[in-house]
Amino acid sequence: MRTKQRDSSILTLDYWTTPASNYPRQRVGDAEIATHRCARGIYECYGVGGFALFEAIKPLSITNLKIRRRVWMVDDPPHWLAMMEHARQYHGHVVCAGLGLGLIVHALAQNRAVNKITVVEINPDVIRMVKPLVPECEVVQAHFWDWSGKPDGVLYDLFTGKGRDLLDSAIAVYMGLKAKFPKSVIRIHGFNNDALVATDSWLAATGDSNLRQRWRGVVNDRDHGSAQ
Ligand SMILES: C[S@@+](CC[C@H](N)C(=O)[O-])C[C@H]1O[C@@H](n2cnc3c(N)ncnc32)[C@H](O)[C@@H]1O
């Protein structure tokens, strides 16, 4: 699938496949799995897998999950490579916020150090449609922040679209996750997780409780999960 490497920071593709490529195209209630064509061209890879860009030298077939016609997840190169990258960081019991296309479940299933996967998904149609397509895992229908437990790892993947550049919100979510799961490996998809850890440590070191409180406040904003 990777045909040639003209520049090590560009992933060159003439074909693309992920565990979601063979999912049946279907609609269940509000949720739908569909295909879109990624036309020939150069696209952002956001540094994922070490690639700044990917180049489609032929049109690529990409799978997406829509909820009420809004795209919530795609299996394009940056997303699938990122799920693989996240999955390598965990061990033991991992809880994932959001089922989406279930790519993270496929990726975690490849990590032998992981022995239990729980996915918390708010939308029952997504669960009905996607749960049968992923490796064995526990799927709980709930708002993520209502779930409690003592997992070894947490992957938060509820930011969509342009929300990704909302670093403030990501820091707030990171702080909320740290407070709720103090012993877990925490990762938030779509952000530089090293930067989140560093910012959290810096905020703790300032000893400025107002500043911490201001960020913590954003966590209670449930706008991040409006897929109900
Ligand atoms: C970006 S997708 C997750 C993609 C997933 N990581 C994967 O590998 O395919 C986000 C999912 O979270 C769900 N969701 C949104 N808000 C939620 C919330 N507050 N609690 C639980 N699930 C939520 C959406 O219905 C959607 O299925």
The ligand as a Gaussian input file, in Angstrom:
#p B3LYP/6-31G(d) Opt

LIG

0 1
 C      -14.483000      10.196000      17.102000
 S      -15.577000       8.886000      17.453000
 C      -14.545000       7.704000      18.264000
 C      -13.663000       6.976000      17.294000
 C      -12.993000       5.754000      17.871000
 N      -11.870000       6.139000      18.708000
 C      -12.509000       4.820000      16.798000
 O      -11.386000       4.306000      16.956000
 O      -13.207000       4.593000      15.789000
 C      -16.522000       9.521000      18.780000
 C      -17.642000       8.621000      19.269000
 O      -18.005000       9.093000      20.564000
 C      -19.388000       9.053000      20.733000
 N      -19.691000      10.040000      21.770000
 C      -19.864000      11.372000      21.621000
 N      -20.051000      11.962000      22.794000
 C      -19.973000      10.987000      23.735000
 C      -20.029000      10.964000      25.146000
 N      -20.213000      12.086000      25.829000
 N      -19.902000       9.797000      25.798000
 C      -19.704000       8.642000      25.106000
 N      -19.627000       8.596000      23.747000
 C      -19.750000       9.750000      23.082000
 C      -19.936000       9.335000      19.351000
 O      -21.258000       8.808000      19.219000
 C      -18.921000       8.641000      18.454000
 O      -19.313000       7.313000      18.186000

